[in-house]
Amino acid sequence: MPPRVPSSAGSPYDPRGAERFHEERATYTVKGDAQPDIEAGVQAIRDTVKTLKPKPGVYRMLDARGDVLYVGKARALKNRVANYTQIGNLSSRLQRMVSQTRRMEIVTTNSEAEALLLEAQLIKRFRPPYNVLLRDDKSFPFILLRAEHEYPRIMKHRGARRAKGDYYGPFASAGSVNTTINALQKLFLLRSCTDSFLERRDRPCLLYQIKRCSAPCVGRISPEDYGELVRQAKDFLGGKSSGVQREIERQMEQAAEALDFERAAMLRDRLRAATAIQSSQAVNAAGVGDADVFALASKGGQVGIQAFFVRGGQNWGHRAFFPTHTQGVDDADVLADVLAQFYEEVPPPRTVLVDRALPEQALLAEALCEVAGHRVDISVPQRGDRRRLMAQASRNAMEALDRRLAESGTKAKINRELAEFLELSEPPQRIEIYDNSHIQGTKAVGAMVVAGPEGFLKNQYRKFNIKTAQTDDDFAMMREVMTRRFARALREDPDRTQERGSGIWPDLVLLDGGKGQMSAARDALEELGIEDVALIAIAKGPHHGREGREVFHFPDGREKTLPTNSPLLFYLQTLRDEVHRFAIGAHRAKRSRAISASPLDEIPGIGPSRKRALLLHFGTAGKVRAAALDDLKRTPGISAGVAQKIYDFYHPGG
């Protein structure tokens, strides 16, 4: 039986992939059945076959420009590549792929498993139009317990794991890891602030007041007691949550017996937090241990894959994937390709559960063993807890795909693209946009506008009169606005349960500004112990945004741009322009009130009618100030007592 020939799904002749293909490869024009070019492609492949041996490896098909069309792996390169010269056995799409091929590149490997890993790596790198693609550029977050400090910090971590400490993950999204960190703060009172912030504190921060930190910064807890909290946190994250709950319950009973009711109440609150974590699990993963669960659904020519991440029997979140270039590819092959690409960056657990048998399943498991450094078992659950969990994943996969297919409206599509571009776990339901306005530091005002899926929520707009910041310092003003806004949110709704009111939490915060505004806002939230609010700064380009050259700054220093004709860019510009309009309006209103204000307003007991009488009689406020007492008494509507008040106000010593 000849080896499986790679699919051409997602080629320029796939209707769903045509737009992207022509954007990236505008020079391709293949007409008819491409017969005039197919001989050139076959000859290029035959020339390559002559140099090959039946060894494992990876091959790349390249077009005339040197762009990669397809990446494949083989147990025997010579046999696999030779299949592409049998034109009669190829589909029309594969024939078109061969017709575009002008050169091939070969890399031999020591084993087929190594070839599989290299294939996934190259697909992620080159994103060829004829491969199934897992289009998800977001890295997966971890929880990190740092080890270099006397009081270890709990934090979210992405990227290379260079810092010393214990890593727990991956979590499905930033939202799931943030939710877990918030719960762990209530349960174990571990600090989340940076080392520099810890060292310069002379009093506890707001997190201590709302019982989410033990305040090691000011010595409210000893290193030994803090170390005990860290040990419990490690046990809890390592799957020993029941043991941790029993230990806290025993400590609470001992405190109550010792009549230490304050400590007993604190332990009771921690026990409630632990119970809340368990009861909030939307996925029942008890008895599963460490496993990733994948289920696939297909409908209407599209494929959706639902992934559950379970560690220590706890649900660490779920994510839906919608791979591209899947038309004409068997569902099992799609799932196998997605898993190979997914684990190219994510460390695999000991168990991977799938909803169907995969082609070359044993080979994929062998390749994942090499990545993980331990045995990895890929299996289809047949009974018990694992089977029930798989049924739930399958149901979620179909529901996610149905939502995807239903989101054909412009707003829904833009919201989905917004989440993908800004690396959010899901489309935001509440977006807050911030800007400042002033003239040379005077009458400074901060502004916040709010947008939802259906448009702007004008009844939730807010303005901030700058109080403490130096008003010619835009960054300091942004820091003050962020501090005031989110300190109030922490006080009013630390558990983030409100759906209305000033304490409601946003899913996304957009800042009108660049790196400076981003740093100011990030530092303000960090001082409040808030690390799970998505922050993005929108900076105008070299032509002040008129040509759509906005740069989007991320908290970690990365920058992104959008095509000038992107509907998503137009939407983000609309958000930015609305907060700019509101900020300028608030500033102008404040300035107008200052212009219309009169020195007479400062005199106690002088209302609008008396002010009007004085101005009609004297003409200007300056002449009122210079008037003698007798002249003031002769003013119509001004009594002798009021005249004395006015004279004494301007002549306090006389």
FENDADA-V588536 format. One record per pair of residues at least 4 apart in sequence whose ideal C-beta (glycine too) atoms are under 6 Angstrom apart, sorted by sequence separation. I is the first residue (numbers start at 1). J is the second residue. If there is no record, write none. Layout:
i-><I:I>
j-><J:J>
This chain:
i-><10:17:21:22:30:34:62:63:77:90:110:122:172:174:184:193:204:221:234:276:329:338:368:372:383:417:483:488:490:513:540:541:543:554:562:597:606:614:619:627:638:647:90:109:171:193:207:208:215:216:221:235:236:255:298:310:311:329:343:381:407:419:451:452:466:493:498:525:540:545:606:618:627:638:12:62:63:74:109:127:146:161:171:207:369:381:438:470:498:511:543:553:600:618:10:145:146:208:214:297:309:369:419:450:469:562:633:60:61:123:236:255:256:309:326:368:419:437:469:541:551:552:12:61:145:235:255:296:381:496:541:216:308:436:450:493:511:551:614:633:60:144:204:294:295:365:416:466:469:492:600:632:232:252:307:415:435:449:468:538:539:59:144:294:365:84:204:306:434:448:489:521:632:58:141:142:252:293:323:632:148:201:251:252:304:305:432:433:447:489:536:537:548:141:147:292:361:464:147:304:432:445:446:617:629:56:139:146:198:248:291:518:57:145:303:348:431:517:535:144:145:156:290:548:600:54:55:59:191:248:249:288:336:430:444:599:144:248:303:336:357:514:598:54:189:332:348:509:513:613:52:53:142:143:189:191:283:285:288:343:347:514:625:52:186:301:332:333:351:352:354:508:509:510:511:142:185:286:332:444:69:142:285:348:353:245:140:141:285:441:69:303:441:446:49:283:49:97:141:298:305:438:444:522:281:296:355:446:518:141:154:63:75:64:153:154:436:515:538:45:46:63:296:355:478:482:45:61:605:62:188:436:475:479:483:73:478:482:486:42:61:73:478:603:188:486:59:60:188:475:479:73:603:59:71:58:57:57:71:57:71:55:56:56:48:56:38:41:44:58:71:292:41:44:57:68:70:291:44:56:69:290:38:41:58:68:70:71:290:291:292:293:294:295:38:58:69:70:34:37:291:6:512:34:151:510:6:30:512:168:150:239:238:239:432:151:430:3:430:431:432:433:434:435:5:152:429:428:320:428:2:11:187:8:308:8:187:186:187:306:8:306:306:304:183:306:293:304:288:304:287:295:295:293:297:297:295:299:297:300:21:424:422:11:10:11:8:463:451:449:449:447:449:447:447:172:447:176:445:433:445:173:435:443:171:172:435:445:171:172:433:437:172:437:443:435:443:437:417:414:414:414:170:134:135:132:133:133:132:132:132:132:134:132:140:134:124:123:120:124:120:121:120:117:175:112:116:174:173:113:113:206:210:138:14:10:10:9:9:9:9:9:7:7:206:207:192:178>
j-><14:21:25:26:34:38:66:67:81:94:114:126:176:178:188:197:208:225:238:280:333:342:372:376:387:421:487:492:494:517:544:545:547:558:566:601:610:618:623:631:642:651:95:114:176:198:212:213:220:221:226:240:241:260:303:315:316:334:348:386:412:424:456:457:471:498:503:530:545:550:611:623:632:643:18:68:69:80:115:133:152:167:177:213:375:387:444:476:504:517:549:559:606:624:17:152:153:215:221:304:316:376:426:457:476:569:640:68:69:131:244:263:264:317:334:376:427:445:477:549:559:560:21:70:154:244:264:305:390:505:550:226:318:446:460:503:521:561:624:643:71:155:215:305:306:376:427:477:480:503:611:643:244:264:319:427:447:461:480:550:551:72:157:307:378:98:218:320:448:462:503:535:646:73:156:157:267:308:338:647:164:217:267:268:320:321:448:449:463:505:552:553:564:158:164:309:378:481:165:322:450:463:464:635:647:75:158:165:217:267:310:537:77:165:323:368:451:537:555:165:166:177:311:569:621:76:77:81:213:270:271:310:358:452:466:621:167:271:326:359:380:537:621:78:213:356:372:533:537:637:77:78:167:168:214:216:308:310:313:368:372:539:650:78:212:327:358:359:377:378:380:534:535:536:537:169:212:313:359:471:97:170:313:376:381:274:170:171:315:471:100:334:472:477:81:315:82:130:174:331:338:471:477:555:315:331:390:481:553:177:190:100:112:102:191:192:474:553:576:84:85:102:335:394:517:521:85:101:645:103:229:477:516:520:524:115:520:524:528:85:104:116:521:646:232:530:104:105:233:520:524:119:649:106:119:107:107:108:122:109:123:108:109:111:104:112:95:98:101:115:128:349:99:102:115:126:128:349:103:115:128:349:98:101:118:128:130:131:350:351:352:353:354:355:99:119:130:131:96:99:353:70:576:99:216:575:72:96:579:237:223:312:312:313:506:226:506:80:507:508:509:510:511:512:83:230:507:507:400:508:83:93:270:93:393:94:273:273:274:393:97:396:397:397:277:400:389:400:385:401:385:393:394:393:397:398:397:401:401:405:129:534:536:129:129:130:130:586:575:578:579:579:582:582:583:309:586:317:586:575:587:317:579:587:316:317:580:590:317:318:579:583:319:584:590:583:591:587:568:567:568:571:346:323:324:323:324:325:325:326:329:334:338:337:346:341:341:341:340:344:341:344:344:367:425:363:367:425:425:366:367:490:494:423:327:324:325:325:326:327:328:329:328:329:528:529:529:532>
